[in-house]
Amino acid sequence: METTEIIIDEIDVSGGTGSNFIIEWKIPKDCPEPLFEAVMTSTMGQQGLSFTTQAKRVK
């Protein structure tokens, strides 16, 4: 089992609004597919926003 953490600065707008990520991976045959999840948190002023999402396979 492995965990990787990627942090993107809140002021980084290079991906535009609603940025998406494409993750490529390779696994041996007969292995379960990996699980990719994301957590977004933001605090501006006195208000906070957060959500989680799970990846979906793109063919």
C-alpha positions as CSV (number, residue, x, y, z in Angstrom):
1,M,0.0,0.0,0.0
2,E,1.3,3.5,-0.8
3,T,0.2,7.1,-0.3
4,T,1.3,10.1,-2.3
5,E,0.4,13.7,-1.3
6,I,0.3,16.5,-3.9
7,I,-0.3,20.0,-2.6
8,I,-1.3,22.8,-5.0
9,D,-1.1,26.4,-3.7
10,E,-4.5,28.0,-3.4
11,I,-3.3,31.0,-5.4
12,D,-2.2,28.8,-8.3
13,V,-4.8,29.4,-11.1
14,S,-2.7,27.9,-13.9
15,G,-5.3,25.1,-14.4
16,G,-8.3,27.4,-14.4
17,T,-11.4,26.9,-12.5
18,G,-12.4,23.2,-11.9
19,S,-9.0,21.9,-12.6
20,N,-8.8,18.2,-13.5
21,F,-5.9,15.7,-13.2
22,I,-5.1,12.7,-15.3
23,I,-3.1,10.0,-13.5
24,E,-1.4,7.2,-15.5
25,W,-0.4,4.0,-13.7
26,K,0.7,0.4,-14.5
27,I,-0.1,-2.7,-12.5
28,P,0.6,-6.4,-12.9
29,K,-2.2,-8.6,-14.3
30,D,-4.7,-9.9,-11.7
31,C,-4.1,-6.9,-9.4
32,P,-6.9,-4.6,-8.2
33,E,-7.0,-1.1,-9.7
34,P,-5.6,1.6,-7.4
35,L,-7.9,4.0,-5.6
36,F,-7.4,7.7,-6.2
37,E,-9.1,10.3,-3.9
38,A,-8.7,14.0,-3.5
39,V,-9.5,16.4,-0.7
40,M,-9.9,20.2,-1.3
41,T,-9.9,22.6,1.5
42,S,-9.9,26.4,1.4
43,T,-10.3,29.1,4.1
44,M,-10.7,32.7,2.9
45,G,-11.4,35.3,5.6
46,Q,-13.8,33.7,8.1
47,Q,-15.4,31.2,5.7
48,G,-14.2,27.7,4.9
49,L,-15.0,25.3,2.0
50,S,-14.0,21.7,1.6
51,F,-14.9,18.6,-0.4
52,T,-13.7,15.1,-1.3
53,T,-13.9,13.3,-4.6
54,Q,-13.0,9.9,-6.0
55,A,-11.3,9.3,-9.4
56,K,-13.1,7.7,-12.3
57,R,-11.5,5.7,-15.1
58,V,-11.1,7.5,-18.4
59,K,-10.6,5.3,-21.5
